[in-house]
Amino acid sequence: MSYFSTLFRRAERAKVLSDLLKLDDHLLRDIGLTRTDISAMRNGRHPRSPSRGHE
């Protein structure tokens, strides 16, 4: 993977996580996430990843 591709993917992932944090707790619960889950994903410590899609 190229350097620029990697930078783009990191920026896109950061934006998705930031957008998720803007949702209220009720909406997060509806999609099966908590703020703790999002923080863990941001720090790379959560088994779920927005880039993996639905499984």
Beta strands, then each sheet from edge to edge (+ up, - down):
end
